[in-house]
Every structure is written in C-alpha cells, then in structure tokens.
Amino acid sequence: MLDERPIKKSKRPYRPRPVIEVNPDCLVDKEFQPDEWSLAFGHIPVLARESVLALNIKENGVYVDLTMGGGGHTRQILSQLGPKGRLLALDRDAETLIWAGLWGQGDPRLILKKANFDDIDSILAELKLGRVDGMLADLGLSSRQLFGPGRGFSWQIDEPLDMRMDPESGVTAYDIVNSWPEHKLIDLIRFIAEERSGFRLAKRIVEERAKKPLKTTGDLADLVSKVLRRSGHHARTNPATKVFMGIRLVVNREMEALATLLKKAPGCLKPEGRLVVISFQSLEDRQVKKCFCSMEGKKIWDNLFKKPITPTELELENNHRSRSAKLRIGRLKRVVKEKTIPTDQ
C-alpha cells in the first residue's frame, strides 16, 4: 500500500551551489597529460586542470605561483597568458629555480624569485607589481624533493635526517629529534603529526637518543614502526608517514607560513582576485577552510565551493600521490586598505 502521508517541506531555504568556471563533474572523463618537463623533473602536478581553471585567468593579468616546484602548474598558467601577462613564480629550493631557467628560456612573462610565500607582500612591493589577479599555492612536496637523494624527507630511503626545503637555512629534522625536550616532541607528534600515541613515541625517542643519536631516516622510521606497529586496516599506512610529515611541517615552519599568507593575501589581490590553495594535510586544510568560511572570513572572501575539490577517479588511478589533495578557492570581496603595494603601472 502506498504511503499517502504528506511530504514535509524543509524549513531551510534553498541555497544554490555557487557556480564558477571550475566544475569537477565535467572533468571526470578528461585526463590531464603532464608535459615533457614535468616527466623529466619526476613530478606530476596535482589537480593541475582544476587549480588553473579556478584562477579564472585573464590574458593580460598578473598571477603568482607561490610554490613553483617543477613548474607543472606554472607552465599551465603561462599557456593561458598573453604577451602582456605576468607570472611571478616563487620557491625556497634553489634547485627548482635552476630547473625553471631551463624550461623558462627567458620568457619575458615569467619572473622567478627564491623566497618563501609568507613574504609575498614585500616581494610584490619590491618588484612593483601591485595587486595581482590570482595566487596559487600547492602545499605538497614534489616527488623529486621527497625521493631525491640527500633530502631526508622520506622514511622509505635511509639517509641523514634533514627535511629542509631550503638546504641552506633553518634547523634540521636531526636537530628536532635529538635535542627537543620530551614535552615538545609530544606536542609535535600529537597535534601536528596527529598521531594519538604521541606520549609513548616521544618517550621512546628520548630513551633511544640517550643511548645514541637518531642520525638517519631509517633510524627514526624503524623506531616509529616498533612503537606504533598496528594490525588490520591501519597497517596499510606506515605509521612513520604521519610522523615524518609532522616533523617536516615544523622544520620548514609551514603552518606559520600558511597562516601568514592567509593573513596577507587580501592585501595582495585585486577586487575579485582569487586565492587557490591545494593542501595535503588536514591541519592545513582546516586552516584554509577557517580563513574562507569563518564568520570573519565571510566578510572578506567568497568561498566558491562549500566542499573542497578533490581529484577525479582518473587522476587517482594515474597519480596515487594525489589521493589526499584538497583544493579550496577564495574570491576576494573587498580590497584591504591597511597597506598599499606600490606599482609601476
């Protein structure tokens, strides 16, 4: 018998999903093909099509790739710029700038700068670029950095503990693991690496380093595996993955740099300029989401999608390193007047 009870109408007003140029549904059957330079560098850019579409590129606009890396996103942006367009590409790693000198081949639209993105306001003022039309930040490591010799980022390769994006500055992972007091290690492991067994692991690290220093990634990975060995579906992911990521975030002060960028970005963008952020870690994504979606954030930003854009099934099949990527897009509502960036225009 059919249920003839009246259908209750929702009291919540209907709010249509914001519509912009990026529609993940239309990309399901399309495949991004990395160019020869990306393949030679050994890194496939994540969410390349979606992130560049999200910038809503104007032919003669000014844009910033805040994390150039191998230049996969950078070259995609350049391909859509006209002769009067400009693209500022930043990176802390000198190797990527040398690489960009090869594929850039003196392109007058491309400006290269060795710097961290938390100095973006000073850099724009120095170069007299003024406010820009869009900025893109890919917060992940490139495959070349992760698996390149001597960098110490991966638990899968036994080499000295380093993890610095800029090998010429800052503390190393060795310094943190072998000198930080136990209570600071607990905070790092529990709240940054988001590993619930932080007390137990920090205590063992302190005990083991008292016998002899933990010098290599292999030393640390072996200790983490012994302390945090798991069974069942948890065993699919090596417990060292989260711990290494947490240490890397601290070594390079990535969370602080992201917070500074989010604070400075409104003063660096033109009205309706866009900030596009690709994150790979929940702490980073929560920070970006809070910036775009909090009560205060809604006064400054239009959050163009309620939920983050994630890789399509096709991209996941072709690039498993994209599995944790989340893309969020903020469009500036108003211009922040507290600080004016000089321009030569």
C-alpha positions in Angstrom: 0.0 0.0 0.0 1.4 3.4 -0.9 2.2 5.8 1.9 -0.2 8.7 1.5 1.2 10.8 4.3 2.0 14.4 3.2 5.6 15.2 2.4 7.1 17.6 5.0 8.7 20.7 3.4 12.1 21.7 4.7 12.2 24.9 6.7 15.7 25.6 5.5 15.8 28.0 2.4 17.2 26.6 -0.8 20.7 27.9 -1.4 22.1 27.0 -4.9 25.6 25.9 -5.1 28.0 28.7 -6.3 28.8 28.3 -9.9 32.2 29.3 -11.3 34.4 28.1 -14.1 35.5 25.0 -12.3 33.0 22.2 -12.4 34.6 18.9 -11.2 31.8 16.9 -12.7 32.8 17.9 -16.2 36.3 16.7 -15.7 35.6 13.1 -14.8 36.2 11.7 -18.3 39.1 14.0 -19.1 42.7 13.3 -18.4 45.4 15.8 -17.6 48.6 15.0 -19.5 51.8 16.2 -17.9 54.2 17.8 -20.3 57.7 16.5 -21.0 59.3 18.9 -18.5 57.2 17.5 -15.7 58.0 14.0 -16.6 61.7 14.8 -16.8 61.6 16.5 -13.4 59.9 13.4 -12.0 56.7 15.1 -10.6 53.1 15.2 -11.9 51.3 18.3 -10.7 48.2 17.5 -8.7 44.8 19.0 -9.6 46.5 20.9 -12.4 43.5 21.4 -14.6 41.1 22.3 -11.8 43.5 24.7 -10.0 44.4 26.7 -13.1 40.7 26.9 -14.1 40.0 28.1 -10.6 42.3 31.1 -11.1 39.9 32.4 -13.9 43.0 33.6 -15.8 42.8 36.9 -17.8 45.0 37.1 -20.8 46.9 40.2 -19.6 46.5 39.6 -15.9 49.2 39.2 -13.2 49.4 36.0 -11.2 51.6 34.3 -8.6 52.6 30.7 -8.4 53.6 30.7 -4.7 55.1 27.2 -4.8 56.7 26.6 -8.2 58.4 23.3 -7.7 58.9 21.5 -11.0 56.8 24.2 -12.8 53.8 22.0 -13.8 51.2 24.5 -12.6 53.4 27.4 -13.7 53.6 26.3 -17.3 49.8 25.7 -17.3 49.3 29.3 -16.2 51.8 30.7 -18.7 50.0 28.8 -21.5 46.9 31.0 -20.9 48.7 34.3 -20.6 49.0 36.8 -23.4 52.2 38.8 -24.2 51.3 41.4 -21.6 50.5 39.0 -18.9 52.9 38.4 -16.0 53.6 35.4 -13.7 55.7 35.6 -10.6 56.9 32.1 -9.5 58.4 31.6 -6.0 60.2 28.7 -4.4 62.6 28.2 -1.5 64.5 25.4 -3.2 67.4 26.7 -5.4 67.3 23.6 -7.5 63.8 24.4 -8.8 64.9 27.8 -9.9 67.8 26.3 -11.8 65.3 24.0 -13.4 63.0 26.9 -14.3 65.9 28.6 -16.0 66.0 25.7 -18.4 62.3 25.4 -19.3 61.6 29.1 -18.9 64.2 30.0 -21.6 64.0 33.7 -20.9 60.2 34.0 -21.2 59.6 37.8 -20.5 56.3 37.0 -18.9 57.9 34.9 -16.2 59.6 36.3 -13.1 61.5 33.9 -10.9 62.2 34.6 -7.2 63.9 32.5 -4.5 61.7 33.2 -1.5 59.0 31.8 0.8 55.4 32.8 0.1 54.9 34.3 3.5 56.9 37.3 2.2 54.5 37.8 -0.7 53.6 41.4 0.2 57.2 42.5 0.4 58.1 40.8 -2.8 55.2 42.4 -4.7 56.3 45.8 -3.4 59.9 45.1 -4.3 59.0 44.2 -7.9 56.4 46.9 -8.2 53.8 44.5 -9.5 50.9 46.0 -7.5 47.9 43.9 -6.5 47.6 40.7 -8.6 44.6 38.9 -10.2 45.3 35.5 -8.6 47.6 33.4 -6.5 48.1 29.6 -6.4 49.7 27.6 -3.6 50.4 23.9 -3.8 51.4 23.0 -0.2 52.7 19.5 -1.0 56.2 18.3 -1.7 57.3 17.4 -5.2 58.2 13.8 -5.9 61.7 15.0 -6.7 62.1 16.5 -3.2 60.5 13.6 -1.5 62.6 10.9 -3.1 65.7 12.9 -4.2 69.0 11.8 -2.6 70.2 13.6 0.5 67.0 15.5 1.4 65.8 13.2 4.2 62.1 13.7 3.6 61.1 10.1 3.1 61.1 7.2 5.6 61.5 4.8 2.6 65.1 5.9 1.9 67.8 5.6 4.6 69.7 8.9 4.6 70.6 11.7 7.0 67.7 13.4 8.8 67.3 16.8 7.2 63.8 17.7 5.7 64.7 21.3 4.9 63.1 22.7 1.7 65.9 25.3 1.6 69.0 23.2 2.4 71.0 26.4 3.2 68.9 27.5 6.2 67.0 26.5 9.3 67.1 23.7 11.8 67.1 20.1 10.5 64.9 17.1 11.5 68.0 15.7 13.2 68.1 18.8 15.5 64.5 18.4 16.5 64.6 14.6 17.0 67.8 14.7 19.0 67.5 17.9 21.0 63.9 18.8 21.6 62.6 18.1 25.2 60.1 15.4 25.6 57.1 17.7 26.1 57.7 19.5 22.8 58.1 16.2 21.0 54.7 15.1 22.5 53.0 18.3 21.2 54.6 17.8 17.7 53.5 14.2 17.4 50.0 14.5 18.9 48.9 17.9 17.5 50.9 18.4 14.3 51.5 14.9 13.1 48.1 14.0 14.6 49.4 10.7 15.9 47.4 9.7 19.0 50.3 7.7 20.6 52.4 10.8 21.0 53.3 10.2 24.7 54.6 6.7 24.0 56.6 7.6 20.9 58.1 10.7 22.4 59.2 8.8 25.5 60.9 6.1 23.4 62.7 8.7 21.2 64.2 10.3 24.3 65.2 6.9 25.7 66.8 5.8 22.4 68.7 9.1 21.7 70.2 8.9 25.2 72.0 5.7 24.0 73.0 7.0 20.6 71.7 9.8 18.3 69.0 9.0 15.7 71.0 10.0 12.7 69.1 8.8 9.7 65.6 8.5 8.4 66.0 4.7 8.7 66.8 5.0 12.4 63.7 7.1 13.1 61.4 5.0 10.8 62.5 1.8 12.5 61.8 3.2 15.9 58.4 4.5 14.9 57.4 1.2 13.4 58.4 -0.7 16.6 56.5 1.6 18.9 53.4 2.1 16.7 53.2 -1.2 15.0 49.5 -1.9 14.1 47.3 -4.6 12.6 44.2 -4.7 10.4 43.3 -1.9 8.0 45.5 0.5 10.0 48.6 -1.5 8.8 48.0 -0.3 5.2 49.7 3.1 6.0 53.1 3.0 7.6 52.9 5.0 10.9 56.1 6.8 10.0 54.2 8.6 7.3 52.3 10.9 9.6 55.3 11.4 12.0 57.6 12.4 9.2 55.1 14.8 7.8 54.6 16.4 11.2 58.4 16.9 11.6 58.7 18.3 8.1 55.9 20.9 8.8 57.9 22.0 11.9 61.3 22.1 10.2 60.1 24.3 7.4 57.6 26.3 9.6 54.9 25.5 7.1 51.9 26.1 9.3 53.2 29.5 10.4 54.0 30.4 6.7 50.5 29.4 5.6 48.8 31.5 8.4 50.9 34.5 7.4 49.9 34.0 3.7 46.2 33.8 4.5 46.5 37.0 6.6 48.4 38.9 3.9 46.6 37.6 0.8 43.6 40.1 0.9 46.1 43.0 0.7 47.8 41.5 -2.3 44.8 40.7 -4.5 42.7 42.9 -6.7 38.9 43.0 -6.1 37.5 39.6 -7.0 41.1 38.2 -7.2 41.4 34.6 -6.3 43.5 32.6 -3.9 43.7 28.9 -4.8 45.2 26.5 -2.3 45.9 22.8 -2.7 46.6 21.1 0.7 47.5 17.5 1.5 47.2 17.5 5.3 44.2 18.0 7.5 45.7 20.8 9.6 46.5 22.8 6.5 43.1 22.3 5.0 41.3 23.3 8.3 43.3 26.5 8.4 42.3 27.4 4.8 38.7 26.4 5.4 38.6 28.6 8.5 40.0 31.5 6.6 37.4 31.3 3.8 34.4 30.0 5.8 34.5 31.5 9.3 32.2 34.4 10.2 35.1 36.9 9.9 36.3 35.2 6.7 32.9 35.6 5.0 33.3 39.3 5.3 36.4 39.2 3.1 36.1 36.0 1.0 33.5 34.3 -1.2 34.1 30.6 -0.7 33.4 29.4 -4.2 32.7 25.8 -3.2 31.2 24.6 0.1 33.3 21.4 -0.1 36.9 21.1 -1.3 37.5 19.9 -4.9 39.3 16.6 -4.9 41.0 14.5 -7.6 38.9 12.6 -10.1 38.9 8.8 -10.1 41.0 9.0 -13.3 43.6 11.2 -11.6 43.7 8.9 -8.6 44.4 5.9 -10.9 47.2 7.7 -12.7 48.8 9.5 -9.7 48.3 7.9 -6.3 50.1 10.7 -4.6 47.1 12.9 -5.3 44.8 10.9 -3.0 44.8 13.3 -0.1 44.7 16.5 -2.1 42.0 19.1 -1.4 41.6 22.3 -3.4 39.8 25.4 -2.0 39.1 28.6 -3.8 38.6 32.0 -2.2 37.5 35.1 -4.2 38.2 38.5 -2.6 35.1 40.5 -1.8 36.8 43.8 -1.0 40.2 45.4 -1.1 42.0 45.7 2.2 43.2 49.3 2.6 45.6 49.0 5.5 48.6 48.5 3.3 49.2 49.7 -0.3 51.5 47.8 -2.6 53.5 50.1 -5.0 53.1 49.5 -8.7 55.0 50.7 -11.7 51.8 50.8 -13.8 
